[in-house]
Amino acid sequence: MLVLDTVNQYYGQSHTLRDLSLDIPTGECTVIMGRNGVGKTTLLQSIMGINPLASGRIMLDGQPIQGHSVEARPTLGLGYVPQGRQIFPLLSVQENLDIGLPMRPRGQRQIPSYIFELFPVLKDMLARRGGDLSGGQQQQLAIARALVIDPKVLLLDEPTEGIQPNVVAEIAGIIQKLNKDMGMTVVLVEQKLPFARKLADRFCILDRGQTVAQGPMEALTGDQVKAYLTV
Ligand SMILES: Nc1ncnc2c1ncn2[C@@H]1O[C@H](COP(=O)(O)OP(=O)(O)OP(=O)(O)O)[C@@H](O)[C@H]1O
């Protein structure tokens, strides 16, 4: 279980996450939703240690993780696919993947073979520069790169943003395999409601840095969608 307990975070004077508490159950897919600017990316970045907390605790399987540096968080089992993918455009696909290898245990520093089973397209493009891939292929590379460390929890920030519908369906299938077949805990920031409904077991809606609604996905009501999600 990943637990956020009364988390507060500021950018300068700007109070971005406000007493935010959230339980993310192991093995489930939890979607974080909310309008632009409510703090979804900040929440994921705080879990990854990119943004220091002003107060509150983040615990993974009962252990507080704030004491761990941003570099150490992946070794705790946290895989992160940032918004906008942020692959290295001038490095090859192989080099982008290899970046995670030093975080694997000694003696096991090779790309796990299941990654190429999930993303066969990447195997055919290992020598190609990341920047020469299509948007969908770059998103696949970003997910694959996060998987190199064998994460327990995979955090994905708007993985469908700017991606063609056929690739969105492919990415949905991959997330489902990771979550439902392999039991990986998934935290998904997503604005597209049908995609969220397809994948998520639970939802959490943020508004101005606070959790305003959460529960099983099927309990999300039309009124909540209207109040917090539609523009
Ligand atoms: N590095 C930063 N410095 C200062 N303010 C920031 C920074 N990053 C984000 N913010 C502000 O914090 C608030 C929350 O931003 P955040 O990106 O977490 O929201 P979001 O819900 O992910 O939005 P979006 O859906 O647009 O990605 C916004 O008002 C944003 O302008």
The ligand as an ORCA input file, in Angstrom:
! r2SCAN-3c Opt
* xyz 0 1
  N       7.711     24.247    -10.799
  C       6.651     24.999    -10.469
  N       6.816     26.208     -9.893
  C       5.759     26.967     -9.521
  N       4.473     26.600     -9.693
  C       4.247     25.408    -10.269
  C       5.311     24.546    -10.684
  N       4.777     23.428    -11.220
  C       3.435     23.582    -11.141
  N       3.109     24.763    -10.580
  C       1.751     25.260    -10.287
  O       1.173     24.354     -9.339
  C      -0.185     24.120     -9.641
  C      -0.389     22.619     -9.838
  O       0.279     22.200    -11.027
  P       0.284     20.702    -11.523
  O       1.141     20.650    -12.756
  O       0.636     19.800    -10.418
  O      -1.237     20.496    -11.905
  P      -1.924     19.364    -12.780
  O      -3.191     19.041    -12.096
  O      -0.957     18.258    -13.045
  O      -2.224     20.141    -14.136
  P      -2.194     19.634    -15.664
  O      -3.407     18.787    -15.830
  O      -2.282     20.907    -16.427
  O      -0.909     18.892    -15.886
  C      -0.503     24.939    -10.880
  O      -1.076     26.145    -10.447
  C       0.845     25.189    -11.504
  O       0.856     26.393    -12.217
*
